[in-house]
Amino acid sequence: MARARAYSDKILASSPKAEDYLNAGHIELSAEHPREAASLYLKASEQPGKGSQWFLKAMEDDAVALKEAGVDDIIKAIVIEEII
């Protein structure tokens, strides 16, 4: 987890895209840091050309991977609700 976070931090320090914020959010959510995840997900959805529909689709597309990473469905739903 620490290695993934360190790599993600490097990406976010340069010129991050919405997908970079989304992936960083996934790292935080799987590390049981829902507030940090929500903050990153919000940044992802606020990127030009994205928005809440894009965010919902991305979360749906990544649902299996998040489940495999141990993300609780209820916590994920609460975080999603904060974003949309």
C-alpha positions in Angstrom: 0.0 0.0 0.0 2.8 2.4 0.9 4.5 1.8 -2.5 1.2 2.5 -4.3 0.6 5.7 -2.3 4.2 6.9 -3.0 3.8 6.3 -6.7 0.4 8.0 -6.7 1.8 11.0 -4.8 4.5 11.5 -7.5 1.8 11.5 -10.2 -0.4 13.9 -8.3 2.6 16.3 -7.8 3.0 16.7 -11.6 0.1 17.4 -13.8 -2.6 14.9 -12.7 -5.6 13.9 -14.7 -9.0 12.9 -13.4 -8.1 9.2 -13.6 -5.0 9.9 -11.4 -7.2 11.4 -8.7 -9.6 8.5 -9.1 -6.8 6.0 -8.6 -5.4 7.8 -5.6 -8.9 7.8 -4.2 -9.1 4.1 -4.6 -5.8 3.7 -2.8 -7.1 5.7 0.1 -10.4 3.9 0.2 -8.8 0.5 0.2 -6.5 1.8 3.1 -9.7 2.6 5.0 -9.2 6.4 4.7 -12.7 7.4 3.4 -12.3 11.1 4.0 -9.1 11.3 2.0 -10.7 9.2 -0.7 -13.7 11.5 -0.9 -11.4 14.5 -1.3 -9.5 12.9 -4.1 -12.7 11.6 -5.8 -14.1 15.1 -5.7 -11.0 16.5 -7.4 -11.4 13.8 -10.0 -15.0 14.6 -10.7 -14.3 18.4 -10.9 -11.7 18.0 -13.7 -12.8 19.6 -17.0 -15.1 17.3 -19.0 -15.8 14.9 -16.2 -18.5 15.3 -13.5 -20.7 13.2 -11.4 -21.9 10.9 -14.2 -18.3 10.2 -15.2 -17.4 9.5 -11.6 -20.4 7.1 -11.1 -19.4 5.2 -14.2 -15.8 5.0 -13.2 -16.8 3.7 -9.7 -19.1 1.1 -11.4 -16.3 0.0 -13.7 -13.9 -0.4 -10.8 -16.4 -2.1 -8.4 -14.9 -5.6 -8.7 -11.3 -4.4 -8.1 -12.4 -2.3 -5.1 -14.3 -5.3 -3.7 -11.2 -7.5 -4.2 -9.1 -4.8 -2.4 -11.4 -5.2 0.6 -13.4 -2.0 0.3 -16.7 -2.3 2.2 -19.7 -1.7 0.0 -21.4 0.5 2.6 -18.4 2.7 3.1 -18.0 3.0 -0.7 -21.7 4.0 -1.0 -21.3 6.7 1.7 -18.2 8.1 -0.1 -20.0 8.1 -3.4 -23.0 9.9 -1.9 -20.7 12.7 -0.7 -19.4 13.2 -4.2 -22.7 13.3 -6.1 
